[in-house]
């Protein structure tokens, strides 16, 4: 895995998402997915230093469900391919703040 600033809060953000998803038997909800998409769009430098496989490994280590791991790694793969996401209105400008 890459180190230091190249991760820029990715692990913390995934831990936050994993904690939210753990509260639901079916895993991640739509709003967590919207937050991920928004952060990937609004903070591309945060995600630049990690690969989809590294993110999948982090998700597995956090105990996330396989479907959630697939969703998150696929979103990152698509973003790294240059795809843009349409993020629902309340989350359009969302950026994860790791200082919380």
C-alpha positions as CSV (number, residue, x, y, z in Angstrom):
1,X,0.0,0.0,0.0
2,X,1.0,3.6,-0.5
3,X,2.0,5.6,2.5
4,X,1.6,9.0,4.2
5,X,-0.1,11.9,2.6
6,X,-1.1,10.0,-0.5
7,X,-3.7,8.3,1.6
8,X,-4.9,11.8,2.9
9,X,-7.7,10.4,5.1
10,X,-8.9,7.6,2.9
11,X,-8.6,5.0,5.7
12,X,-10.4,7.3,8.2
13,X,-13.2,8.0,5.7
14,X,-13.6,4.3,5.0
15,X,-13.7,3.6,8.7
16,X,-16.5,6.2,9.1
17,X,-18.4,4.6,6.2
18,X,-17.9,1.1,7.7
19,X,-19.2,2.3,11.1
20,X,-22.3,3.7,9.5
21,X,-22.9,0.6,7.3
22,X,-22.4,-1.7,10.3
23,X,-25.6,-0.3,11.8
24,X,-27.6,-1.8,8.9
25,X,-28.0,-5.5,8.2
26,X,-27.9,-4.8,4.5
27,X,-24.7,-2.7,4.6
28,X,-24.1,0.7,3.1
29,X,-27.1,3.0,2.5
30,X,-27.6,5.4,-0.4
31,X,-26.4,8.4,1.5
32,X,-23.1,6.8,2.3
33,X,-22.7,6.0,-1.3
34,X,-23.5,9.6,-2.2
35,X,-20.9,10.9,0.3
36,X,-18.3,8.6,-1.3
37,X,-19.1,9.8,-4.8
38,X,-19.0,13.5,-3.6
39,X,-15.7,13.1,-1.8
40,X,-14.2,11.4,-4.8
41,X,-15.3,14.3,-7.0
42,X,-14.6,17.1,-4.7
43,X,-11.3,15.8,-3.3
44,X,-9.6,13.9,-6.1
45,X,-6.2,14.4,-4.5
46,X,-7.3,12.3,-1.5
47,X,-8.0,9.3,-3.7
48,X,-5.2,9.7,-6.2
49,X,-2.6,7.7,-4.1
50,X,-4.7,4.6,-3.6
51,X,-5.8,1.9,-5.9
52,X,-9.1,0.1,-6.1
53,X,-7.5,-3.1,-4.8
54,X,-5.9,-1.2,-1.8
55,X,-9.3,0.3,-1.0
56,X,-10.9,-3.2,-1.2
57,X,-8.3,-4.5,1.2
58,X,-9.0,-1.6,3.6
59,X,-12.7,-2.3,3.4
60,X,-12.1,-6.0,4.2
61,X,-10.0,-5.2,7.2
62,X,-12.8,-2.9,8.4
63,X,-15.2,-5.8,8.2
64,X,-17.4,-4.4,5.5
65,X,-19.8,-6.6,3.5
66,X,-18.6,-7.9,0.1
67,X,-21.3,-5.9,-1.7
68,X,-20.0,-2.7,-0.1
69,X,-16.4,-3.6,-0.9
70,X,-17.4,-4.1,-4.5
71,X,-19.4,-0.8,-4.6
72,X,-16.6,1.3,-3.2
73,X,-13.8,-0.2,-5.2
74,X,-15.9,0.0,-8.4
75,X,-16.7,3.7,-7.7
76,X,-13.0,4.4,-7.3
77,X,-12.1,2.4,-10.4
78,X,-14.6,4.4,-12.5
79,X,-13.4,7.7,-11.1
80,X,-9.8,6.9,-11.9
81,X,-11.0,6.1,-15.4
82,X,-12.1,9.7,-15.6
83,X,-15.8,9.1,-15.1
84,X,-17.8,11.9,-13.3
85,X,-20.5,11.2,-10.8
86,X,-23.9,12.8,-10.5
87,X,-24.3,13.3,-6.7
88,X,-27.7,13.9,-5.2
89,X,-28.3,17.5,-4.1
90,X,-27.8,17.4,-0.3
91,X,-24.3,15.9,-0.8
92,X,-23.0,17.7,-3.9
93,X,-20.4,19.7,-2.0
94,X,-19.7,17.1,0.7
95,X,-16.1,16.5,1.7
96,X,-15.1,14.2,4.5
97,X,-13.6,16.1,7.4
98,X,-11.1,13.9,9.2
99,X,-10.8,16.3,12.1
100,X,-14.2,15.4,13.5
